[in-house]
Amino acid sequence: MKNMNASNAMKLTLCAGVLTMASLVSQGHAQSADALIDKLVEKGILTVNEASDLRDQADKDFKTAFQAKTGMPDWVTGYKFSGDLRGRFEQYSSDNNLLIDQVRYRYRVRVGLTVNMMDNLEAGLRLTSADAKGIGSQSSAGNPFSGNSTLQDNFTKKGIYIDAAYGKWTPIGEGSWLLAATVGKMDNPFQFTPMVFDPNLTPEGGALTGGYTINDKHSLAFAGGAFMMDAEGAFGLPPGSGGASSTHAPFMYGGQILWNAKWNDKWSSTVGIGALAIVNPEELTTANVPAIHQGNTRTLQTIYYLSSPYYPAGSSTITALVYNYTPLIADASVTYTADSFPFYTGAFPINFAGEFMNNPGAPKDNNAFWVGVTFGKSGTKKTWDLRYRYEYLEADAWYDQMVDDDNGAFYATSAYSSYTGSAGWYAGTNVKGHLVKLNYSFTDSLTFSVTCFLNDLIIPPTQNTSGYVVNLNSSAIHFMADMMWKF
């Protein structure tokens, strides 16, 4: 009897210690408590049933203590902090001496919080660094394509912006079906590649995402959304004066469906189709929204306000889109997974993929495609991947302000087709060329990357009318070396 009491006393003491630790440690309590409980079971001090009861009690006591300490409501079931920090060396160069080689040192930091609630509800917030890329009265707005901040201007303080702020409800999350609705500023719900959307773009509006599991080898995934691109009259201009009006505000909507198949342990594939459309594209003038990229066919436009020509701050012209943008998009990929590969940890995937896009809203220069291959997959310790892609993105295949901002070429003059643009290196459409990228993960949290774009313009600019001949060579190299810490 004495030994029995001693045993129970020891268990109670251990239980109290585990619960105390769980109540004091906010994020890591589950892992550390579970490890200690597993060790007690292994030593024969606790039975499996006692361990299970102890885990349940630890979770309940932790939640009670955490709620008391933070004021967290009863309906909040969990939270997660995440983020990353990236340092970058970046260089632009060309065989054309008119493009002066440029070197930049940059960083990006992102910090996010996800809160899970009862009834399958979720809310998220993510902040990012970024340089300002707005226009006029919105000149302090952040770059929609990048969170990079350039090291410059005598150690000036850098900006922090909202990268994502959303609410999500998953009414169907069990069984074969999945359905979720998201509103706010969110990660892109579509799985199109950077030829269609820059990977850092976080659209603003509403989306429905979901899927259906057919069997253990085949499944479908789908996404649909509508996103605002601009709102009221730009810079306080009234409707009809050239600013987007509340009844003609430009927005984008679209849908996509994917068929994922795992044929056996070696082979898998994905096939997808989708469509996008921009409503009221005539309101996307350079007076209303930032024009960071080039390529689309545009026309000069004069906007009058109070009987006088109006121009956005820092500009003497306004240009507007000529065509509609309603592209149809198809993509496919096939992956073979080898058992092993030299200098690689674990099974080794080899992926062949491609994407095609056609915009019936423009009469010409309205197609785009890319094909490529990826060897390996980085992200965990001692893994890597090597990627090659060739892309051909015609001028009016898609709205040039949506595509990858790292994929560009050199405009030697400002005269381009029917669009008066700006000379210099610009991303956007009207670009063709090669991408080579290598990623190596030293640890699960630290990855080194080297990226190189070698591009030309599909339609080069024309000679200026200033009387002298300009070298129109548009070839350009965009090189980046990154070090990324995930946390």
PyMOL commands that set and color helices and strands:
alter all, ss='L'
color gray80, all
select helices_A, chain A and resi 2-24+29-42+48-70+136-138+234-236+281-283
alter helices_A, ss='H'
color red, helices_A
select strands_A, chain A and resi 76-93+102-117+121-130+149-150+159-172+177-185+204-213+218-228+251-262+267-279+298-301+303-305+308-310+318-321+328-338+348-358+367-376+383-393+408-411+415-416+419-420+424-427+431-441+446-457+476-486
alter strands_A, ss='S'
color yellow, strands_A
deselect
rebuild
show_as cartoon
